[in-house]
Amino acid sequence: MRIALVNPNWSFDGSIYFGCRAPHLPLEFGYARQMLEATGHVVKLVDGQLMNLSHGEIGDAVRDFVPDMTVVTTAPSYLFWRCAPPELRVPQETIADLRAPGGCLVAIGPHASTTPRATLRKLGADAAILGEAEEVLVRLAAAPRDRWSDISSLCYADGGGAVVQGGPHIGDMTRLPALRWENELVRRHAHHHHRFDASPPRAGAEIETSRGCPYRCTFCAKEKFRDTYRRRPLGVVLDELDRLIGQGVDYVYFIDEIFLPNRALLAALVERNVRFGVQTRIDLWSEAMLEQLGAAGCVSIEAGVESLTEEGRDRLDKNCRLTTEDLTARLVFAKQHVPFVQANLIATGDDDPTTVAAWRDALREKGVWANDPVPLFPYPGSPDYRLLWGEPDDHAWERAHAHYLERCVDYSDIQEQRPLPLEILERRAVAGAA
């Protein structure tokens, strides 16, 4: 089978999206491509964002390839599945150009995982994969259409309706290969995600050493994908990293939901000429492990603190055992070994604004950055959404988006200051495709 894997050229006009807007390596498509090729399929990766392709150029690339199946993602990369653009405008626009040349159309991503029927309908796709897609895509490519009923974690069109089979797939991390990227893709990846200590001219990249998180913070949208904590084999990670270094990469960002202390990995990183960034919880790191983290080449830590009160952290189900004073001391200690340390705060309603401002000022004097508390979007697939409305239904994204717009007065400096309702964004995409 000939299979095209398409990452759209993302734009975020009118969106509340607060993730990074620079191109990143599409890790999910990298795994899928190599696993599909290993089973005999011919695969073409069309990365519209990293290659800066127009809708027409994406369509031409797919048309020239003549695929039997085309897979489109609903989030910019695995890094942003937990904070994806709520609207499906860009995938809608992309699929509109692929309907004729794309063959069987398949959607993957957080929308397909949480609201598969609605995603299938909005995109006009033939199938949507629930959860982590790599292994399911291999099974789907091997099955004729009349055998789709045998595939779990799949939603597909059937007689004017949609059939949903099973729940979100949880991938086997031991089966994921060491990724191999074309030199041109790596060369174009100039972005060093969440790096602020320097801007070297060499390429950056993203890697995952683990997937999922053992914690259940209420705001984290991971229940329908990337949930259970699993590690990739160290040798596979290092094989992938060494190849990237050989291609000129000198900075990687570990996209792990939570980068946990791992002595063997850090010891291996000490031996390599590479810098890296992580997202983690500072309460899980001892001072000795933070020293080792810095010695291994870490130059950026994004640490979730969320609230300055124990009550606020408990309400978010953080299961944090340190006091605010302990957390503050740990952040300041980390800054002595890592050039950039950031503490993230959420607008919980439990924190006094004056106290927050004073805490942020005190940290800045020590060189630690702490953001102004921001309200979080109640993503379908997060405990926050479930606590408000129960399990996600076909209108979950619209409901969460309207709630967010109603509550928010101020937005972050990387969001649109006049975001549009989700229905309008998606309606414009449909109208433009008509």
N, C-alpha and C positions, 0 to 999 in steps of 0.2 A: 504494500500500500504506500502511496505517496501522501505525506502529511506535512502541512504547513503550520508552523507555530507562530502566532502573530501577537506581538506586543504593540499596542497602538502608540501613536505619537501623542502623548498626553498633553492636554491643556486644561486649565482649571478656572476659566473665566466664570464668575458668578458662584463658584463653589465655596463651601465652608472648609474644604480640605486644608489641613494644617501640617501635612507631611512635607518632606523635602521635594522640591520640584525638579531637581537635576536628574539626568538619566542614571540608572543603576543597572547592574547586570541582572538579567531575568533568570534567577537561579532555578525557579521551578521549570522553566523551559529548557534550561541547560541539562538538568537531570533527565527530563522527559525525552529530549532529543537523543541522548546517548543510550538510554534504555530501549527506546524504539529502534534505533539503528542496530543495537545488539541482537534484536530479534528479527532483523532482516528488512525493516522498513526503510524507505528513502525519505529523509526529513530535511526540510528547509526552515531555518529560523529567520523570521523577518522582524527585526527589532526597529519599529518605527521611531521610537524615542531616541535610542542611542545613535541611530543612523540619521535622525532628523528627516524622516520621509513624510511627504504629504499623503493625504488619503489616496490620491490618485496613484502615487508612486508605490504605496503599499499594495493597492489593487493590481497594479501592473506586475509587481514582483510575484504575487500569488498567481495571477493569470498565466504568466510565463512558466511557472512551475507545474501547472496543471495538477493540482492535488485531488486526491480522493476525499480527503478530510482536512478541514482547517479549524484550528483551535485558537480561540481568542480569550485573553484574560481580562478580568474586570477590575484589576488593581495594578498599579505601576510595577510592583515587584513583590516578592515574598516579604521584603522588609516592611511593606505598608499594607499587608493584608489586614492588620489589626486597626488601621486608621485610614482605610481606603476612602476615596471620594464617594459619598453616599449615592450620588446620581450615576446612572449608566449612560450618560450622554456620549462620551467618547467611544465606548464599545459599540453603542448603537450606530454612530456615524461610521465607524470602521467596518462593521458587519454589513452595513448597507451597500458598501462598495464591493463586498466579497460574496454577496448572495449568489451571483451567477457563476463566477469562476471558482468558488471555494469548495465545491463538493459538499459533503456532510459538514454542518457547522456545529462546533462543540464549544461550550463556555466553561471556563474554570474560574475560580477566585472566591472571595468572601461572599459575594452576592449569590453565586450559584450554591454555595455551601449553606447559607442561612435561609434564603428564600428561592429555592430552585424553580418552583412553578412560575413565580413572577419574573424571574430572570429569563427563563425560557420564552415567556410570552413577550417581554419587552424587547428582547434581542431578536426574536424570530429564529432562534437556534433550533437545531434538531435534538440536541442533548446538552445536559449540564452535569458536571461532576461535583459531588458533595465531598468537601474535605480536601485532603492533600491528593493531588491529581496524578502524580507520576505513574504509579503502579496501575491505577484504574485506566489510564490512557493506553497502556500496553495491552490490557485485557480488551478494551474497547476496539482497538485497531485489529485485534485478532478475531473478532466476532462478526459474523454477518448480521445485518439489521434484524433478522427474525430470531436472533439469539440474544438480543440485548436484555431480554427478560431474565437471563442468567447472571447478569452483572450487578453486583451490589454497589451502593454509593453512586447511583446513577438516576437522573431524572430525564425522561425523554417524551417527545410528543407521540401521542397515540390516539388516533381517531378524533382529532379536534380537542383532546384534553391532554393531560400530562400525568405520567406514571412516575412515582417516586419510590425507589427501591433501596431500602436500608438507610443507615445514617452516614454521617461524614466519615470518610476513610482516614485512618491513622497509618501513616507510612512506616515501613521498616527501614530505619536509618542505616542498618548494616548493608542494605541492598543498593543504596545510592552511590553512584560512581564518583571518583575524583573528576571534577569538571575540567573540560578542555575548551578554551575559548579561542576563536580566531584572533590573530594578531591585530587585525583592523578594529575589531570590537574593543579589545583592550586598549589600543592606542587612542581610541575616541573617548575612553572613560577617564577624562581628566579630573573629574570630581573626586575629592577626598571627603567622604561623608562625615559630618560632625567633627571636622578637624579645624582647629582655630589657632594652633601654636605656630603653624607655618603653612606655606602654599608652594610646595616644591613643584617643579615642572614635570615630574614623572607621573605615570598613570596611577590611579587608585583602583580598588576592586572591593567586592563584597564576598564574604564566605560565611557559612554557618557551621559551627562545631557541634551545635545541639539544636533541638527543636522542642518547643513546648515549655511549660513552666510548672513546677510543683505547687505553686501558690494559687490562690483563688481570689485575687483582688477584684472588687465588684466592677471596676471600670474597664477591665481588660477584656477585649473582644477576641477570645480564643477558644470558646467552648465548642464551636462548630468546625474548627480547623486549628492545627498547630497547638494542641492542648496538652496531651500527656508528655512529660519530659523524657527525652531520649537523646543520647549522644551518638555522634558519628564516630566510627573507629578512628583513632588518632593517626594511624598510618595513612588513611585515605585523605584526611584533612591536610596532612603535611605534604602529601603528593600533589594535591591541588595547589597548595600555597607555593611550593617550590617551583611549579610550572609558571605561576603568575609572576614570581620574582624573576624567573628567567626571561619573561616577556617584558620586563622593565617596570613592574609594579613595586613601589616602595611603601605603600600604605594600604592596609585592608581594614574594612569595618566588619566586625563579627555581628551578624544580624540576629543572633540568638535572642529569643524573648528575654532570657535572663542569662547573662554570662556568669556562670558560677565558678568559684575557685577550682582550679584544675592544675595541680602541681606538674604533672607530666607534660601537659600542653605548654605551660609557661616555661618550663625548662627547655623544651624544644624551640620555643620562640626566641629565647636568649641567644641561641646559636645562629639565628638568621637575621640578615640585614633588612629588617622590615619594621615599620611602625604600625600601630593599630589602635582602633577605638572600640569601645564596648558600651552596652547598656546593661545595668545591673542594679542590685540593691546594696547600698553601702553597709547595711547592718549584717550582711553575710560575710564580710571580709574582715579578717583580723589585721592588725597592723603589720605583722610579719608577711601575710599574703599580699597586702597592698604594696609592700616593699618589693616583693617578687614580681608583682604585676608591672610596676614601673621599670624594674630591671629588664623585664622581658620585651619592653618596647612600647608599652601602652602610653599614648599621648592624649587620650580623650576618654573621660568617663561621664556617662549620663546616668545619674542615680535617682531613682524614684524615692522621694521622701513623702510627697503628697500632702501631708498635714503636719502642723506644728503641735498638735495636741494628741494625747493618747486616745482621747475619745474620737477624734476625727479619723485617726489611723484605724481604730477598731471598727468604725462605721464603714470604712472601705475594705474591711476584712484583710488588712495587711499582715496580720500575725507577726508584728514587729516586736522584738523583745528588748530593744534599746529605748532609752529615754530620748527626748529631743536634745538634751545636752550631750548625750553620748553620740547621737547621730551627727551633731554639729562638730564634735571633736574628731570623729572619724573622717568627715569630709575635709576638714582642715589638714589632718594628717595625710590624707590621700594627695592633696595638692602639693605636699612636699616631695612627692615622688612621681606625679603625673602632671604634665604641663597644664592641661585644662580639665577642670572638674565642674560639673553642673549638677545642681539639685533641683529636681522638678517638684512643683507644687500644684495642687488642684484646688479650685474654689469649692470647698466643702461646706461652708457656712459655719464651721466650728472655729475658724481662726479669726482672731481680731486683726483688722487691717493694720492698725498701728504696730502691733506685735510683729506681724509679717514684714512690714517695712523696715523695722529696726533689725530684725533677724537677717534680712537680705543685705542691709547696709553693713552689718557686722561681718558677714561672710565675704562680701566684696572687698572689705579691708584686708582680708586674709587671702584674697586672690581667687575665691570660689564664687562662681556665678550661680544665682538662684533666680528662676523666672518669676514674674508676677503671676499669682494664682489664676488659672484659666478654667472656665467650666468645660467639662468634657462632654462630648457627644455620646448619648446612650446607644452605642452600637448594637444592632441585632447580633446576638452571639455573645453578649456580655451579661454578667449577673445584673448589672444596672438595668438593662432593658427588661430582663425577666422579672425583676422586682417591681418594675413599673407596670408592665402590661402582660406578663406571662411569656409563653413561648412565641417566637416570631411567626407571624402569618404572612400572607402575600402583600400586606400593606405595611410591613414593619419599618422599612426604610422611610417611607413617607411619614409615618407616625413619629418616628424618632427625630426626623429632620424638622418637622413642624414644631415639635416640642422644644428643640434646640433654638430655633429662631425666635420663638416666643419668649424664652428665658433670657437670651443673651442680648446685652446692650452693646458691649465692647467685644471685639475680636482680637486675635493675636495679630502681630504685625506682618505675618506671612499669609494671613487669610484675606479674602475679599472683604472690604469694609461694607459693601452692600450686597451680601449674598442673596441669591434668588431662591424661591421655593423649588423643591426638587421636581415637582410636576412641571413647572415651566421649563427648567433645564432640559428635561427629557422630552417634553413636547416640541421644543425647538429642534432637537435632534431628529425626531420623527418627521417634522415638517420639512426640514432641510433635505431629508432623504427621499421625500415624496416626489 
